[in-house]
Amino acid sequence: MVPVANGFAQEPPGEPAEHAHEETIVITATAVGARADELLQGVSVMGSNELSEDASGGLGDVLSAMPGISTTSFGPAASRPIIRGLGGDRVRLLVNGVGILDASTASPDHAVNADALEATRVEVVRGPAAIVYGGNAIGGVVNVIDGRIPEKALDKTVEGQVVAGVSSVDRGNIGAVRLQTGTEHFVLSGELVRRYGGDTRIADFARTPALRAIEGDGPRNRLPNSNLVFKTGAIGGSYVSDAGFIGASVKKSTSNYGLPQEEDARIDMAQKRFDARARFDVPLGFFDQVSADFGLSDYRHFELEGGDIGTRFDNEGWELRTRIRQKDFNGWTGSIGFDGSRKVFSALGAEAFLPRTRTRDLGGFVAQRRNFGSWGLEGGARLETRDLRTGFAARSFTPLSLSGGAFVRPSSTLFLSLFASRTERAPTDIELFSDGPHLAESTFTRGNSALQKERAFSLEGIARFHNPGWDTHISVYRTRFNNFIFLSPTGAIVDNLPEFIYRQENVTFSGAEIIAERDLWAGKNWSLRGDASLAFVRARAKISGNLPRIPPLDITGGLNFEIGRFENRAEIVMTARQNKIAAFETPTKGSSIINLGTTYHPLATNDGVRLVFKLKNLTNTTHRTHASFLKDRVPSPGRSFNARLIVDF
């Protein structure tokens, strides 16, 4: 099921409308470049309309509206997506197919340096995508497509978008300007984005009742030190032709935000990034297209304590990805690719829990798909190497990943598939070599240099039913990990913090996602459409039992009512109580959140002008995200009214 912009054909009253809103969407974050409704894995797409109308928080918070996705939710500024209970290094975050190259995997208080407000489209592949992107895509892929490097000639001399908005919950404001101009073969682009938020309003006490009984009441109604400011500026350009394009862009991002669990702790971040991309259709025997994507990053951030620098994090690196697409040969399609990356990461200062570490990755893959008409096959293989070195230790790994699946179309309205994969992931620098206090997680963290490769065996079955006026997507999956790497308490106290060490154990993840959409009614100039989704995941270790921070069952139901120039939506998001917890966790109460929204097109002759009004958390309910390290101290925002003006030209 792929969310796209809604629209309806006019039909006699009382008859369901045809799905005029549907479009063919090709997912770029896969090896075979298949249509979204023909993939053997769960996939979701957030398009430009949704992003410009609703993107206002961290990447994880924005994507958490998708089934099967939760968020680390470390306050209003920092959030990283969690896919099917897996996060951190097991979910690959990309910008235009290349790694983000920030420090967000190192700690949940580190913001992802890719704001959803900058994107024109976000693709999410749920489940293993290691064939193309390596073992650290064992849980899935999030590909942020920003359009900074133009891929085709413009339809007009100047194209762009202006977004301006305000929000009541944090007295915040956002602004974004995107412009493209050029000639037949040369296109230039520019972008400025700014997001500001003051201290966030919450429904009641920040701390849970159990924590208040121990530490006192603490903050109420507002989260102290939760303010933020994010800024991005970028320029780019391309040479484009009928055969393809080649281009480059330069981007600078800065952010400064508070950590609400500490009264005077802040993060001051900056990244300079250079990207280059090329894609051309060329006759090369069995191949017809060659592409290359390159990213170079200089990232640093300071963790400030009372205005003084406590810890400095640096991440300098690059990543190169190449791909050669195969021609259709007797029904076989696919691609081969090669990639490499190098990064040097360090944490120096009061929270220097990781020495300066160099990580080098190299890999290559092949993927094939065969369509036999009413059924087909798909398979792939990837071999990669990872080499990690510090001043006192070194480890090397050679992961191998394999995948295969089959699909069948029993009728024009039904698609069934079964997908299996064997994926290997090498440990990260933090898992191997960390040794020191990690205040964001309130732990003294010790790495384990004896860690082995993590191996996952995954099986996923999908059923997609599409009929005029009706869509259903059902996905059921199970993944068994050998040598799953996770933090485990030792029972010791070091520097007044509980000691945790990385260790390995066999773990099983299982779950399901169900998404349904239905055209309910349509008149001459109005229509009503309903949708519902359910996502569920369980994760248990063979010896330790429940894994920590696993999202509970959540159910979302919504109604979309369009009349004239108005598009209206009402939804309820129900999150179940999570009491299947690890030994050092606390349970999390369930909640129900009601959201309302209206989009108004004021100009009958210009659909590019929109006024968007959102009322989030109508009943001012206290909601806590179980996957968050701060769930007992920092709830989600309270009732908020958002207004936004969007002009596309």
C-alpha positions as MATLAB code, in Angstrom:
seq = 'MVPVANGFAQEPPGEPAEHAHEETIVITATAVGARADELLQGVSVMGSNELSEDASGGLGDVLSAMPGISTTSFGPAASRPIIRGLGGDRVRLLVNGVGILDASTASPDHAVNADALEATRVEVVRGPAAIVYGGNAIGGVVNVIDGRIPEKALDKTVEGQVVAGVSSVDRGNIGAVRLQTGTEHFVLSGELVRRYGGDTRIADFARTPALRAIEGDGPRNRLPNSNLVFKTGAIGGSYVSDAGFIGASVKKSTSNYGLPQEEDARIDMAQKRFDARARFDVPLGFFDQVSADFGLSDYRHFELEGGDIGTRFDNEGWELRTRIRQKDFNGWTGSIGFDGSRKVFSALGAEAFLPRTRTRDLGGFVAQRRNFGSWGLEGGARLETRDLRTGFAARSFTPLSLSGGAFVRPSSTLFLSLFASRTERAPTDIELFSDGPHLAESTFTRGNSALQKERAFSLEGIARFHNPGWDTHISVYRTRFNNFIFLSPTGAIVDNLPEFIYRQENVTFSGAEIIAERDLWAGKNWSLRGDASLAFVRARAKISGNLPRIPPLDITGGLNFEIGRFENRAEIVMTARQNKIAAFETPTKGSSIINLGTTYHPLATNDGVRLVFKLKNLTNTTHRTHASFLKDRVPSPGRSFNARLIVDF';
ca = [
       0.000    0.000    0.000;
       1.520    3.283   -1.080;
       0.127    6.560    0.240;
      -0.327    9.069   -2.586;
      -2.281   12.260   -3.050;
      -6.025   11.704   -3.019;
      -8.475   12.615   -5.766;
     -11.732   11.104   -7.022;
     -13.630   10.661  -10.256;
     -17.194   11.961  -10.322;
     -19.818    9.239  -10.217;
     -23.508    9.040   -9.484;
     -24.394    9.420   -5.789;
     -24.331    6.179   -3.849;
     -21.649    4.473   -5.984;
     -18.052    4.046   -4.809;
     -15.601    6.202   -6.742;
     -12.897    4.738   -8.955;
      -9.297    5.055   -7.713;
      -8.391    8.056   -9.804;
      -5.801    8.906   -7.141;
      -3.581    5.961   -7.998;
      -0.359    6.353   -9.931;
       2.502    4.094  -10.944;
       5.255    4.503   -8.344;
       8.668    2.966   -8.963;
      10.717    2.478   -5.798;
      14.302    3.629   -6.357;
      15.566    2.119   -3.072;
      15.416   -1.451   -4.443;
      17.768   -3.439   -6.651;
      15.173   -4.237   -9.314;
      13.426   -0.839   -9.460;
      10.011   -2.487   -9.405;
       6.649   -0.809   -9.006;
       5.544   -0.379   -5.402;
       2.567   -2.712   -5.848;
       4.826   -5.471   -7.264;
       7.528   -5.508   -4.588;
       8.071   -8.592   -2.466;
       8.453   -6.457    0.693;
       6.374   -3.894    2.507;
       6.926   -0.381    1.189;
       5.499    3.072    1.888;
       6.017    6.392    0.157;
       5.436    9.853    1.577;
       5.013   12.235   -1.346;
       5.727   15.938   -1.784;
       2.191   17.043   -0.838;
       2.219   15.160    2.469;
       5.716   16.372    3.333;
       5.057   20.037    2.591;
       1.744   19.936    4.493;
       2.767   17.985    7.595;
       6.550   17.648    7.983;
       7.488   19.639   11.074;
       9.378   17.339   13.442;
      12.341   15.004   13.338;
      12.468   12.348   10.628;
      11.382    9.556   12.968;
       8.376   11.512   14.268;
       7.229   12.347   10.725;
       7.514    8.758    9.476;
       5.908    7.225   12.570;
       2.521    7.814   10.942;
       3.358    4.936    8.578;
       2.345    1.388    9.607;
       5.167   -0.608   11.183;
       7.282    2.469   11.957;
       7.924    3.959   15.376;
      10.437    6.542   16.585;
      13.181    6.982   19.158;
      11.489   10.292   20.104;
      14.275   11.835   22.192;
      12.427   15.125   22.649;
      11.043   17.380   19.882;
      14.406   17.743   18.067;
      15.885   14.240   17.870;
      14.013   11.267   16.475;
      15.176    8.333   14.355;
      12.806    5.857   12.663;
      12.370    2.356   14.068;
      11.116   -0.208   11.552;
       9.405   -3.329   12.870;
      11.130   -2.910   16.235;
      14.605   -2.479   14.729;
      16.500    0.803   14.806;
      19.975    2.264   15.115;
      22.498    0.710   12.741;
      19.952   -1.852   11.528;
      17.939    0.803    9.632;
      19.799    2.462    6.775;
      19.092    6.191    6.406;
      19.897    7.596    2.967;
      19.781   10.880    1.091;
      19.271   10.214   -2.631;
      20.586    6.676   -2.137;
      23.759    7.654   -0.190;
      24.276    7.467    3.575;
      23.447   10.524    5.674;
      26.919   10.389    7.305;
      25.916   11.990   10.605;
      26.091   10.728   14.214;
      22.462    9.718   14.709;
      23.276    6.010   15.067;
      25.670    6.750   17.938;
      23.043    7.976   20.391;
      19.286    8.681   20.464;
      19.864   12.324   21.467;
      21.649   13.001   18.155;
      19.251   14.413   15.571;
      19.122   12.947   12.073;
      20.689   15.482    9.725;
      17.949   15.150    7.109;
      14.846   17.169    7.873;
      11.668   15.844    6.264;
      10.805   19.438    5.347;
      13.753   19.373    2.917;
      12.465   16.301    1.064;
      10.307   16.026   -2.013;
       9.700   12.321   -1.362;
      10.577    9.689    1.241;
      10.659    5.959    0.463;
      10.557    3.356    3.221;
      11.293   -0.327    2.625;
      10.189   -2.375    5.632;
      12.295   -5.456    6.179;
      15.773   -6.549    5.025;
      17.258   -4.519    2.158;
      20.829   -5.670    2.620;
      21.368   -6.837   -0.967;
      21.781   -3.247   -2.177;
      22.709   -1.354    0.986;
      24.604   -3.832    3.124;
      24.066   -5.546    6.447;
      23.129   -2.353    8.266;
      19.917   -2.353    6.207;
      18.898   -5.582    7.950;
      15.784   -3.864    9.330;
      14.901   -1.640    6.399;
      15.752    1.478    4.411;
      14.599    5.094    4.566;
      15.561    7.008    1.422;
      15.073   10.784    1.562;
      14.885   12.241   -1.941;
      15.474   15.997   -1.928;
      15.768   16.952   -5.621;
      18.777   19.206   -5.026;
      20.533   17.670   -8.029;
      18.001   18.053  -10.881;
      17.442   14.957  -13.014;
      15.495   16.421  -15.945;
      14.817   19.645  -17.802;
      12.233   22.057  -16.456;
       8.767   22.516  -17.895;
       8.953   26.250  -17.092;
      11.698   28.866  -16.821;
      11.359   28.938  -13.030;
       9.845   26.270  -10.772;
       9.705   26.105   -7.018;
       7.846   26.062   -3.755;
       7.394   28.380   -0.778;
       6.222   27.009    2.585;
       5.456   29.103    5.669;
       3.791   27.879    8.841;
       3.242   28.302   12.571;
       2.462   25.889   15.412;
       0.891   26.610   18.774;
       2.319   23.752   20.851;
       5.834   25.244   20.778;
       5.093   28.769   19.486;
       7.113   27.638   16.536;
       7.443   28.574   12.905;
       8.827   27.036    9.733;
       9.892   28.463    6.408;
      11.198   26.866    3.225;
      12.005   28.215   -0.239;
      12.981   25.988   -3.175;
      13.819   27.318   -6.635;
      14.900   25.741   -9.915;
      15.744   27.544  -13.121;
      17.708   26.800  -16.233;
      17.896   26.191  -19.936;
      17.228   23.145  -22.056;
      20.337   21.359  -20.766;
      21.466   23.194  -17.620;
      19.342   23.372  -14.470;
      20.245   25.171  -11.230;
      18.582   24.672   -7.849;
      18.638   26.467   -4.518;
      17.022   25.885   -1.147;
      16.691   27.552    2.238;
      14.917   25.841    5.159;
      14.443   27.042    8.725;
      12.542   25.384   11.576;
      12.160   27.005   14.994;
      10.376   25.787   18.096;
      10.183   27.059   21.654;
       9.666   24.900   24.725;
       6.973   22.336   23.921;
       3.613   22.306   25.687;
       2.539   18.931   27.118;
      -0.776   17.687   28.467;
       0.178   17.286   32.142;
       3.236   16.236   34.129;
       6.349   15.328   32.161;
       7.216   12.472   34.507;
       5.113    9.356   34.972;
       3.309    8.893   38.335;
       5.790    6.180   39.335;
       8.759    8.428   38.631;
       7.156   11.397   40.395;
       6.812    9.271   43.525;
      10.611    8.843   43.505;
      11.903   12.159   42.160;
       9.104   14.621   42.812;
       6.605   16.201   40.435;
       9.021   18.007   38.128;
       7.887   19.952   35.032;
       4.224   20.315   34.184;
       2.437   21.632   31.065;
       5.718   22.617   29.354;
       9.000   20.811   28.717;
      11.895   23.015   29.854;
      14.902   23.114   27.525;
      13.046   21.573   24.583;
      13.491   24.535   22.208;
      15.249   24.143   18.869;
      16.361   25.847   15.683;
      17.345   24.008   12.480;
      18.739   25.744    9.388;
      19.709   24.391    5.972;
      21.030   26.059    2.830;
      21.892   24.254   -0.392;
      22.711   24.946   -4.044;
      23.031   22.462   -6.895;
      23.073   22.096  -10.615;
      22.969   19.523  -13.409;
      23.554   18.997  -17.071;
      20.500   17.130  -18.359;
      19.658   15.498  -21.656;
      17.373   12.830  -23.049;
      20.045   10.254  -22.138;
      20.399   11.224  -18.469;
      22.042   13.775  -16.201;
      25.195   14.642  -14.253;
      25.247   17.144  -11.408;
      26.432   18.181   -7.968;
      25.224   20.031   -4.876;
      26.633   21.656   -1.747;
      24.670   21.777    1.506;
      25.301   23.287    4.920;
      23.139   22.409    7.916;
      23.215   23.769   11.447;
      21.082   23.054   14.473;
      20.968   23.991   18.116;
      18.551   22.251   20.446;
      18.000   21.457   24.094;
      17.892   18.030   25.717;
      14.729   18.093   27.857;
      15.941   15.484   30.342;
      18.676   17.924   31.479;
      18.034   21.553   32.392;
      21.137   23.110   30.805;
      22.286   20.523   28.245;
      22.220   21.414   24.538;
      23.594   20.145   21.245;
      25.170   22.467   18.680;
      25.535   20.679   15.337;
      26.920   21.568   11.902;
      27.486   19.572    8.725;
      28.975   20.479    5.376;
      28.135   18.065    2.616;
      29.041   17.673   -1.060;
      27.073   15.336   -3.338;
      27.518   14.323   -6.955;
      25.208   12.151   -9.029;
      25.089   10.863  -12.590;
      22.790    8.556  -14.536;
      22.917    7.830  -18.263;
      21.238    5.440  -20.653;
      24.043    3.777  -22.589;
      24.259    0.641  -24.769;
      26.582   -1.758  -22.961;
      25.712   -5.206  -24.257;
      23.275   -6.673  -21.730;
      23.076   -3.359  -19.849;
      21.270   -0.147  -20.698;
      21.869    2.303  -17.826;
      24.787    3.332  -15.599;
      24.467    5.433  -12.438;
      26.803    6.694   -9.716;
      26.086    8.536   -6.466;
      28.719   10.103   -4.218;
      28.518   11.887   -0.874;
      31.282   13.618    1.106;
      30.575   14.885    4.621;
      32.264   16.870    7.365;
      30.086   16.553   10.471;
      30.626   17.733   14.024;
      28.559   18.559   17.026;
      29.218   19.814   20.517;
      27.329   18.705   23.599;
      27.109   21.776   25.803;
      26.756   21.699   29.590;
      25.797   25.108   30.969;
      27.238   26.737   27.856;
      30.583   24.922   28.119;
      31.670   22.197   25.706;
      31.340   18.809   27.381;
      31.887   16.417   24.465;
      32.745   16.867   20.801;
      31.583   14.329   18.189;
      33.221   14.260   14.752;
      32.326   12.155   11.734;
      34.240   12.713    8.505;
      33.565   10.375    5.625;
      32.469    9.607    2.106;
      30.351    7.037    0.316;
      30.234    5.998   -3.352;
      27.540    3.826   -4.922;
      27.459    2.619   -8.523;
      24.830    0.598  -10.329;
      24.474   -0.875  -13.815;
      20.949   -1.738  -14.917;
      20.308   -4.795  -17.051;
      18.199   -4.798  -20.197;
      15.065   -6.911  -20.336;
      16.474  -10.235  -21.553;
      13.861  -12.941  -22.119;
      11.869  -11.554  -19.181;
      14.898  -11.162  -16.856;
      15.595   -7.728  -15.402;
      17.932   -6.600  -12.643;
      21.162   -4.826  -11.845;
      24.664   -5.173  -10.475;
      26.352   -2.646   -8.236;
      29.487   -1.790   -6.322;
      29.923    0.570   -3.396;
      32.430    1.730   -0.860;
      32.603    4.071    2.110;
      35.043    5.364    4.674;
      34.381    7.258    7.880;
      36.420    8.412   10.851;
      34.332    8.842   13.998;
      35.381   10.104   17.404;
      33.911   11.359   20.680;
      36.225   13.508   22.782;
      35.535   15.094   26.158;
      33.435   14.351   29.235;
      31.361   11.721   27.430;
      34.207   10.247   25.404;
      32.784    6.749   25.292;
      34.320    5.926   21.885;
      37.945    6.316   20.710;
      38.769    7.671   17.274;
      37.764    4.833   14.919;
      38.125    4.390   11.185;
      35.544    2.215    9.436;
      35.907    1.114    5.812;
      33.178   -0.767    3.917;
      33.341   -2.304    0.443;
      30.610   -4.313   -1.261;
      29.097   -5.620   -4.437;
      25.722   -7.112   -5.340;
      23.716   -8.713   -8.108;
      19.910   -8.871   -8.265;
      17.588  -10.493  -10.794;
      13.833  -10.645  -11.404;
      11.992  -12.871  -13.898;
       8.421  -12.213  -14.890;
       6.594  -15.212  -16.370;
       3.322  -13.367  -16.818;
       1.042  -14.480  -14.014;
       3.962  -15.317  -11.715;
       7.645  -14.563  -11.237;
      10.869  -15.032   -9.323;
      13.335  -12.660   -7.688;
      16.748  -13.188   -6.103;
      19.967  -11.465   -5.147;
      23.329  -11.826   -3.457;
      25.762   -9.424   -1.820;
      29.328   -9.806   -0.564;
      30.915   -7.045    1.506;
      33.822   -6.349    3.818;
      34.080   -4.141    6.892;
      37.373   -3.122    8.458;
      37.420   -1.190   11.759;
      40.561    0.225   13.369;
      41.381    2.267   16.467;
      44.755    3.164   17.926;
      44.798   -0.055   19.943;
      42.540   -2.600   18.199;
      41.297   -3.768   14.809;
      38.576   -6.107   13.549;
      37.570   -7.226   10.044;
      34.393   -8.946    8.828;
      33.108  -10.367    5.532;
      29.296  -10.503    5.584;
      27.375  -12.426    2.920;
      23.686  -11.822    2.250;
      21.300  -13.805    0.035;
      17.635  -13.323   -0.802;
      15.006  -14.984   -2.951;
      11.293  -14.965   -3.468;
       8.367  -15.741   -5.705;
       5.182  -13.917   -6.600;
       1.941  -14.848   -8.279;
      -1.031  -12.925   -9.690;
      -4.043  -15.269   -9.427;
      -6.182  -12.492  -10.890;
      -5.876   -8.906  -12.010;
      -6.911   -7.759   -8.527;
      -4.636   -9.944   -6.348;
      -0.852  -10.087   -5.834;
       0.739  -12.705   -3.538;
       4.414  -13.077   -2.667;
       6.769  -14.976   -0.392;
      10.222  -13.555    0.283;
      13.128  -15.123    2.185;
      16.527  -13.701    3.059;
      19.697  -14.599    4.896;
      21.441  -11.408    5.991;
      24.703  -10.826    7.819;
      25.602   -7.595    9.643;
      29.039   -6.710   10.973;
      29.278   -5.020   14.382;
      29.736   -1.253   14.506;
      32.505    0.800   16.082;
      30.301    1.609   19.094;
      29.317   -2.027   19.658;
      32.968   -3.107   19.544;
      34.987   -0.323   21.132;
      32.789    1.958   23.288;
      33.903    2.393   26.880;
      32.547    5.237   28.966;
      29.505    7.132   30.280;
      26.597    7.529   27.860;
      24.323   10.037   29.559;
      21.620   10.038   26.862;
      20.911    6.401   27.724;
      21.811    6.870   31.437;
      24.342    4.030   31.185;
      28.032    3.367   31.444;
      28.477    1.583   28.122;
      31.135   -1.003   27.377;
      31.743   -2.439   23.930;
      32.718   -6.025   23.268;
      35.642   -6.520   20.910;
      34.862  -10.263   20.689;
      31.490   -9.746   18.962;
      30.767  -11.883   15.892;
      28.687  -11.171   12.817;
      24.945  -10.916   13.343;
      22.964  -13.290   11.115;
      19.256  -13.002   10.331;
      16.925  -15.461    8.581;
      13.765  -13.662    7.445;
      10.530  -14.836    5.876;
       7.772  -12.479    4.751;
       4.472  -13.160    3.054;
       2.461  -10.403    1.374;
      -1.042  -10.211   -0.063;
      -2.159   -7.104   -1.965;
      -5.742   -6.814   -3.115;
      -6.755   -4.002   -5.431;
     -10.212   -3.463   -6.841;
     -11.879   -0.248   -7.995;
     -12.713    1.552   -4.783;
     -10.878   -0.908   -2.482;
      -7.245   -1.594   -1.510;
      -5.839   -3.994    1.067;
      -2.260   -4.841    2.000;
      -1.426   -7.655    4.427;
       2.135   -8.476    5.452;
       3.203  -11.198    7.892;
       6.873  -11.669    8.779;
       9.235  -13.561   11.055;
      12.970  -13.001   11.528;
      15.288  -15.213   13.538;
      18.601  -13.622   14.553;
      21.666  -15.607   15.485;
      24.136  -13.566   17.563;
      21.818  -10.561   17.838;
      23.791   -7.678   19.385;
      22.206   -5.682   22.204;
      23.031   -3.844   25.417;
      22.651   -5.927   28.548;
      22.951   -4.818   32.202;
      25.818   -6.266   34.241;
      24.383   -5.224   37.607;
      27.439   -3.084   38.418;
      27.459    0.694   39.028;
      30.264    2.724   37.405;
      30.542    6.508   37.877;
      27.057    6.478   39.456;
      25.611    4.902   36.299;
      24.399    1.319   35.731;
      26.920   -0.601   33.651;
      25.763   -2.129   30.346;
      27.782   -4.256   27.951;
      27.123   -5.326   24.373;
      26.545   -9.052   24.098;
      24.934  -11.523   21.700;
      22.010  -13.891   21.896;
      19.538  -15.621   19.576;
      16.423  -13.487   19.098;
      13.165  -13.825   17.152;
      11.087  -10.960   15.742;
       7.602  -11.609   14.403;
       4.737   -9.381   13.439;
       2.155   -8.239   10.939;
       0.897   -5.130    9.163;
      -2.565   -4.673    7.688;
      -3.566   -1.624    5.660;
      -6.981   -1.104    4.071;
      -8.495    1.778    2.115;
     -12.047    2.047    0.834;
     -13.948    4.586   -1.262;
     -17.193    4.878    0.685;
     -19.345    7.361   -1.201;
     -19.148   10.020   -3.894;
     -21.374   12.763   -5.236;
     -21.077   15.339   -7.965;
     -18.460   17.432   -6.177;
     -17.775   15.500   -2.987;
     -16.397   12.130   -1.877;
     -15.774   10.122    1.270;
     -12.934    7.654    1.738;
     -11.964    5.565    4.748;
      -8.709    3.892    5.744;
      -7.410    1.760    8.571;
      -4.074    0.229    9.501;
      -2.713   -2.114   12.142;
       0.893   -2.897   13.037;
       2.178   -5.409   15.564;
       5.642   -6.749   16.451;
       7.008   -9.079   19.152;
      10.685   -9.633   19.929;
      12.052  -12.208   22.346;
      15.553  -13.382   23.157;
      16.031  -17.093   23.739;
      17.498  -16.612   27.227;
      16.770  -13.018   28.284;
      13.117  -12.895   27.252;
      11.513   -9.701   25.962;
      13.752   -7.192   24.205;
      13.632   -3.551   25.339;
      11.866   -0.661   23.591;
       9.717   -2.769   21.257;
       6.707   -0.758   19.985;
       3.274   -2.030   21.079;
       0.260   -2.720   18.877;
      -1.056    0.399   17.166;
      -4.213    0.925   15.118;
      -5.094    3.967   13.020;
      -8.464    4.745   11.464;
      -9.265    7.717    9.288;
     -11.919    9.381    7.128;
     -11.116   11.669    4.182;
     -13.937   13.937    3.074;
     -13.501   16.143    0.016;
     -15.993   18.790   -1.035;
     -15.288   21.510   -3.542;
     -11.971   23.138   -2.709;
     -11.740   21.545    0.752;
      -9.936   18.302    1.665;
     -10.704   17.191    5.226;
      -9.363   14.370    7.351;
     -10.254   13.018   10.774;
      -8.234   10.199   12.332;
      -7.757    8.350   15.569;
      -4.444    6.707   16.490;
      -4.783    4.041   19.175;
      -1.647    2.701   20.842;
      -1.942   -0.313   23.126;
      -0.324   -0.681   26.528;
       3.124   -2.258   26.379;
       3.696   -4.603   29.287;
       5.877   -7.153   27.487;
       9.023   -5.508   28.748;
      12.678   -6.284   29.402;
      14.074   -6.707   32.918;
      15.153   -3.066   33.361;
      12.139   -1.451   31.660;
       8.859   -0.046   32.925;
       5.494   -0.661   31.217;
       3.934    2.069   29.081;
       0.254    3.009   29.206;
      -1.770    2.987   26.014;
      -3.384    6.084   24.523;
      -5.783    7.317   21.848;
      -4.974   10.459   19.875;
      -7.488   12.301   17.662;
      -6.191   14.481   14.808;
      -8.153   16.748   12.468;
      -7.009   18.493    9.306;
      -8.273   20.687    6.466;
      -6.588   21.712    3.219;
      -8.176   24.589    1.330;
      -7.422   25.551   -2.283;
      -8.385   29.254   -2.385;
      -7.811   29.776   -6.118;
     -10.093   27.903   -8.486;
      -7.646   28.390  -11.385;
      -4.460   27.503   -9.466;
      -4.226   24.263   -7.508;
      -0.670   25.151   -6.462;
      -1.812   27.422   -3.634;
      -2.916   25.648   -0.450;
      -3.847   26.647    3.076;
      -3.390   23.783    5.530;
      -4.838   23.679    9.051;
      -4.123   20.821   11.490;
      -5.440   20.219   14.986;
      -3.289   17.505   16.547;
      -4.065   15.654   19.770;
      -7.514   17.191   20.001;
      -8.234   15.872   23.515;
      -4.803   16.880   24.900;
      -3.954   13.280   25.790;
      -0.656   12.261   27.363;
       1.053    9.828   25.005;
       4.388    8.138   25.672;
       6.417    6.382   22.983;
       7.612    3.063   24.389;
      10.625    2.951   22.061;
      11.975    6.193   23.542;
      14.713    6.211   26.197;
      12.913    9.212   27.718;
       9.376    7.815   27.743;
       9.036    8.129   31.538;
      10.299   11.726   31.521;
       9.291   13.242   28.171;
       5.797   12.627   26.746;
       4.694   13.553   23.240;
       3.413   17.109   22.621;
      -0.014   18.126   23.836;
      -2.806   19.738   21.831;
      -1.470   21.758   18.911;
      -2.922   23.937   16.176;
      -0.789   24.216   13.047;
      -1.348   26.483   10.062;
       0.635   26.457    6.838;
       0.666   28.284    3.491;
       2.099   26.377    0.532;
       2.667   27.893   -2.903;
       3.882   25.696   -5.775;
       4.881   27.499   -8.964;
];
